[in-house]
Amino acid sequence: MRFLLQRVAFYLFTAWAAITLNFFIPRMVPGDPVQSLISRNQGRISADAIESLRVLFGLDKNQNVWEQYVDYWNQLLHGDLGLSFTFFPAPVSTVIGDSLPWTVGLVGITTIISFFLGTALGVGAGWRRGSWVDGLLPATTFLSSIPYFWLGLVAIALFAGPGSFFPSSGGYEPGLVPAFDQYFIPSAIQHSILPAATILVSSMSGWILSMRNMMVTVSSEDYITVAHAKGLSERRVALSYAARNALLPNVSGFALSLGFIVGGTLLVEIVFSYPGLGYQLFQAVGAKDYPLMQGIFLIITISVLVANLLADVAYLLLDPRTRKS
Amino acid sequence: MTISPSSIEQVIPGQGAMAQPSAAPGRAKRRRFRFVANAKAATGLVILAFYCLFAVIGPWVAPYSPDARSGDVLQPPSTTHWFGTTHLGQDIFSQILVGARSVMVVGLIAGVLATILSILIGVTAGYIGGAADEGLSALSNVFLVIPALPLIIIVTSIVERASDTLVALIIGFTSWAWGARVLRAQTLSLRRRDYVEAARATGERTWRIILFEILPNLTAIIASGFVGTVIFAVMSEITLAFIGISSISSWNWGTILFWAQGQQALAQGAWWWFVPAGLAIALLGTALALINFGIDEFVSPRLRSAGKNRIPTADGRTVRMRVGFTPVLAPSRPVPAPREEVAP
């Protein structure tokens, strides 16, 4: 219990740090950020957008940084992330709310599949060290070195195109209304297969490798020798003795690498024009839509923190030692 | 089956101990280069050397200027244009060659910066301990959990027309946390070793202990952290260029992919536009990852993929060798007859 409370405290601290960082990043720009933005876009920003920017940067009132900071927190706690000006006058929270389910669905499902599949393969590779499985390691290294987005481009070139089953962009058939019905769900699944496969291929090798290395390390422990000496079946020793113990560092590794995975999947979304947060971030960056960018960063960070907390709970359930103290 | 000389020396204590002093300098040298003898590390280093070479000479040996337009629009690979041309008739082979420098420079700067930061923060936290450790650990954990790529994207997009150096600095400042964490853990375990205690007892200054007693033992971890950061930095830089955030006037492989994506290279079937850049990135990443495996295996020999570990026994079965096991290879033979030379 104490362990969990410590973790929660740490994540709250991290959330505070991320929010503060989010507050200061636009203010680090030298000079008047709004003015430089207006001059850069020469008349292409509407007056409303300028106003929303001034509010974002706290330039509407003559406040010092501390008052702006308090105001910023006040807005955040009311769920107000400002107004997006690519989708003016839609508030950022609405824009994010529309795209969040797509990302959570795509990233969540593929990450979990990739973790379990990769870990299972890693158990096999680590246990059968020295067999042909070792020959696959360079191949997985190569696959994990390919940038996610490039693999996505290749996947589109190879599998998508006119007349193909796989659509090359979008999250669902244009013309359908997002709803849980028999038209929309199959279309959404059809659109997500290719992006999901891309993420799976590039992210799985990391799990295979780390699990293999842990298995190799664990399999020389004394308790494995004892288990063998007891005459337990190979399978039982591999799964209940070696894999169970090797899994723990992989679970904590899972929590730590989530940030990287999320970063990678944002790119896959961009390549496939998938209507999730990554694509939204891409559009926001293109349009210099700071309120939207900041909102997306905040949501991504907080989601990663929540996922980390879940991984910690899983760790707690898996490792009895943490429960004892 | 070969037995290394060093293990023989250990097996025969008397002879080994006698032979050791005279053989010591040569052996130390060999041990230092044993890392290179690792096949994975050697492969990685050779590939990396090629990349470094092209980073230096790329712009000089490129057959065309990467910006030069020509009449050969969207040509597939041919003898005049090895990797084909773009929608403006630019030579893609030249763009790849010229782009190598930017990629390698950003990787290097970011890697060095992140490594220095991780050593400063990780080793200090591990060695000093106490409140400083708590604070520095919390700091590195925060940086570890916050998704780095979105942060880098946002910071870079706020800075106008980020140059290569600036991109490298941003990446370096956001990616030191993993190295710091690993270094801190290792320093913690080194701090209580006897030789460090001895150095402390003889009144060595703290900076001297850290520099000469602790750091040399962290070399492998620092090296692997550096290589890991370079991989991350290269990927991030290319990503930034691909999304079109960093300056698109300088060439790197991400810029090529940016134009390929923007000009619908996929829809036009111009595979040569994005395949070479992607393969160049993947090969560089593989080379760096291989070097990292080499370092890992150098540090912990268990991770080496054992060559042949299925050994046939005398009675026709096979036994799988495993660490901590001594399988009986031969069936019990009849006890040999007493020596014959005893008899007259």
Boltz contact constraints between the chains, C-beta under 6 A:
constraints:
  - contact:
      token1: [A, 14]
      token2: [B, 142]
      max_distance: 6.0
  - contact:
      token1: [A, 14]
      token2: [B, 145]
      max_distance: 6.0
  - contact:
      token1: [A, 17]
      token2: [B, 142]
      max_distance: 6.0
  - contact:
      token1: [A, 18]
      token2: [B, 146]
      max_distance: 6.0
  - contact:
      token1: [A, 29]
      token2: [B, 158]
      max_distance: 6.0
  - contact:
      token1: [A, 129]
      token2: [B, 306]
      max_distance: 6.0
  - contact:
      token1: [A, 130]
      token2: [B, 306]
      max_distance: 6.0
  - contact:
      token1: [A, 130]
      token2: [B, 309]
      max_distance: 6.0
  - contact:
      token1: [A, 134]
      token2: [B, 305]
      max_distance: 6.0
  - contact:
      token1: [A, 141]
      token2: [B, 286]
      max_distance: 6.0
  - contact:
      token1: [A, 141]
      token2: [B, 289]
      max_distance: 6.0
  - contact:
      token1: [A, 142]
      token2: [B, 286]
      max_distance: 6.0
  - contact:
      token1: [A, 145]
      token2: [B, 282]
      max_distance: 6.0
  - contact:
      token1: [A, 145]
      token2: [B, 285]
      max_distance: 6.0
  - contact:
      token1: [A, 145]
      token2: [B, 286]
      max_distance: 6.0
  - contact:
      token1: [A, 145]
      token2: [B, 289]
      max_distance: 6.0
  - contact:
      token1: [A, 146]
      token2: [B, 282]
      max_distance: 6.0
  - contact:
      token1: [A, 147]
      token2: [B, 235]
      max_distance: 6.0
  - contact:
      token1: [A, 147]
      token2: [B, 281]
      max_distance: 6.0
  - contact:
      token1: [A, 150]
      token2: [B, 278]
      max_distance: 6.0
  - contact:
      token1: [A, 153]
      token2: [B, 274]
      max_distance: 6.0
  - contact:
      token1: [A, 156]
      token2: [B, 266]
      max_distance: 6.0
  - contact:
      token1: [A, 157]
      token2: [B, 266]
      max_distance: 6.0
  - contact:
      token1: [A, 213]
      token2: [B, 303]
      max_distance: 6.0
  - contact:
      token1: [A, 216]
      token2: [B, 302]
      max_distance: 6.0
  - contact:
      token1: [A, 216]
      token2: [B, 303]
      max_distance: 6.0
  - contact:
      token1: [A, 220]
      token2: [B, 323]
      max_distance: 6.0
  - contact:
      token1: [A, 220]
      token2: [B, 324]
      max_distance: 6.0
  - contact:
      token1: [A, 225]
      token2: [B, 324]
      max_distance: 6.0
  - contact:
      token1: [A, 256]
      token2: [B, 144]
      max_distance: 6.0
  - contact:
      token1: [A, 259]
      token2: [B, 147]
      max_distance: 6.0
  - contact:
      token1: [A, 262]
      token2: [B, 147]
      max_distance: 6.0
  - contact:
      token1: [A, 263]
      token2: [B, 147]
      max_distance: 6.0
  - contact:
      token1: [A, 263]
      token2: [B, 149]
      max_distance: 6.0
  - contact:
      token1: [A, 285]
      token2: [B, 157]
      max_distance: 6.0
  - contact:
      token1: [A, 285]
      token2: [B, 245]
      max_distance: 6.0
  - contact:
      token1: [A, 293]
      token2: [B, 154]
      max_distance: 6.0
  - contact:
      token1: [A, 297]
      token2: [B, 150]
      max_distance: 6.0
  - contact:
      token1: [A, 297]
      token2: [B, 154]
      max_distance: 6.0
  - contact:
      token1: [A, 300]
      token2: [B, 147]
      max_distance: 6.0
  - contact:
      token1: [A, 300]
      token2: [B, 150]
      max_distance: 6.0
  - contact:
      token1: [A, 301]
      token2: [B, 146]
      max_distance: 6.0
  - contact:
      token1: [A, 304]
      token2: [B, 147]
      max_distance: 6.0
